[in-house]
């Protein structure tokens, strides 16, 4: 059951998570203690982005998996995409002068521009927005054909594939076939930390957190009884 107290704790931790994201990009303890800064920015703070994905899953994806009719589900998706896209465009314009000054857009090709816009983010810390847009779209598509358990399995497989293009790339780079596959993926996106491999799992976990799985199982049981 959702309660105001639960929402209150989400709101409180959202502030903490936002501070952790800032810490990732600023290394606040770097000049004092490198070990402490490494723990803060490379270990503890890494829970922030999954937390934000899961909150999105709790409030948005749970509607896709709760037996909501397709028209309402599409409307929910469109509202989220519209709001997130507007915010993304605003951030693009906000960071554009900085990116130009830093030389990020020198000799920019059409392909590279599309990769930045739809996968990498037009500035290195804006990748979260296209990841949300792509991730939520993919999860919505899965919800039209799969139940929440199957969505979780598919999302977990995608997450593991993403891990081998990021944290465990050293294990597969010497395997010619896998190296070629990931080389192709890196032509589309500069890294696998994106809306295809990272976001779906945590969005779906957020739906479980909202009780979407219990509602879906109840609906399936009712349909079988009928």
N, C-alpha and C positions, 0 to 999 in steps of 0.2 A: 504494500500500500504506500502510495506517495504521501508525504506529509510536508508541511511547511518547514518543519525542523530539518528534514532531509535536504530540501532546497536551500535552506539557510547554510548548511554545511557545504553544499556545492558552491554557493556564492562565495563563501569565505575561502575555500581552497582555490577557487578560480583566481583570486588575487595572488595567493601564494604561487600558483602555477605561472601566472604572468610574470612575477618577479624572477622565477626560475628561468623562464625563457630569456629575460633580459640578462641574467647572469651568464647564460650560455654564450651570448654574443659580446659580453664585456669582460669576462674573467675577473671579477672584482677582487679576488684573493690572490691574483697572480703576482703582485708585487710584494706580498707578505709571506705566503707559504705556498709553494708550487704544488705540494702534495694535497693540501686542503683544497686548493683551487681545482685540481684535477678531480677530486672526489665530488665537489660541488657541481662542476660544469659538465663532467663526462659520465658521472654515475647518477647522483641524486636528481639533478635537473632534467635528466632524460625521461622522467615520468610525466613531464608537463605536456608535451605534444600528444602522447597517447591519451592523457586525461581529457584534453579538449576534444579529441576525436570521439571519445566515449560519451562525453556529455552531449555532443551532437547526435550520436546514435541513440541516446536515451530519449531525447525530445523530438527527433525527426524520424530516424529509421524505425523506431518502435511503432510509428503509425503505419509503416509499410507492412509490418508483420503482425498486426493486431486484428486482422480480419476486415480492415477498412476497405471499402469498395474502391475499384480502380480509379474512378473519377476523383474521389477525395484524395487518394494517394498521389495522383498526378498533380493535383492542386497544391498539396503539401510540398512536393518536389519542386514545382515551379516557383513557389514563394521563397523557398530556401535558396535556389539557384539565383533568383533575381537579386535577393538581398546580398548574397555573397559576391556576386559578380559586380554589383555597384561598389561594394567596399573594396574589391580587388582593383577596379579601375581607379578609384580614389587613391589607393596606395601606389599604384603605378605612376600616377601623375605626381604624387608627393615625392617619390624617390627618383623620378626621372632626372632632375638636375644633378643629383648626387651621382647617379649612374653615368651621366655624360661627363661630369668632372673626373670621375674615377677611370674613364676610358672603357667602360664595359661594353659599349655599343660600337666600338671602332670596327670597321670592315664587317659589319653585321649582314649576313645573308638572309634571304627570306626563310630558308629552312631553319637557321639558327634562331631567328625571331619567333617563329612558330613554336619551336622547342621551348624557348624561354617563356612564352605566353601560356602554353598549355601544360607544361611539365615543370620546368625549373624555377619559374618565377622570373620576372624582369629584373629583380634584384635578389641577391642570394637568400635573404631572409623572408622573401615573399612566396616561397615555394608552397607554403601551407595553403594558400588560397586556391591555386589550381588543383592541389591534392584533395581539398575538400570537394571541389566541384566535380572532379573526375570520380572520386571515391563514392560520393553519395549517388551519383548517376549509375555507377556500376552496381552498387548495392540495391538500388531501386529496380534495376533490370533483373538482378538475381531474384528479388522478392516476387516478381511476377511469375516465376517458373519453379522456384525452390522454396522449401520450408526453411525455418530458421536454423535447424540443425545442419542441413545441407549447405546453407549459405556460410555457416561457420567453418565447415570443412574446406569449402572452396577458398574462402578467405585465408585460412591457415596455410593452405598450399601456396597461394600467391605470396604470402608473407615469407615462407621459407625460400621460395625462389628469389625474393628480394634480398634476403639475408646473404645468399651466395653471390649477389652482385654488390654487396656492401661489406659487412663485417667479415664474411668468410670467403671473400673473393680470392684470397691466396690459395684456397683449397682447390679451386676449379680453373684457375688461369692457365695451368699447365696441361689441362685436358683439352686437346684441340677442338673437339666438337662443342663442348660447353663454352670454351673461350670464344668460338665463332658466334654462338647464340647470344652470349652476353655482349659481344662486340656489336651485334646488330641492335640490341636493346639500348646500348649506350649511344647509338646514332640517333635514336628517338628521344631519349632522355639522358641527361648527363650522369644520373645516378638512379638507383632503384628506390630511393626514399621518395616516393611519390604517391599519387592517388590510385595507381594500379596495384602496387605491391604492399604498401604500408597501411594506407588509410582503411581499406575495407574491413580488415580484421577487427580493429578497434571500434569502428562504427557498429559492426554487428555485435560486439561484446557490450556496447552501450545499449543495444536493443534488449539483450539478455538482462542487463542491469535494471531496465525499466519493467521487467516482467513480461516482455513480449513473447518469450518462449512459452511461458505458462498459458498465456491467452491463446496462442496458436495451437498448443496441444489440446486445450479445452475445446477449441473450435473443431479440430480434426476429430476428436472423440464424439462430439455432438453430431457431426456429419455421418460418422459410421453408424451411430445409433439410429439415425433417420433411414 
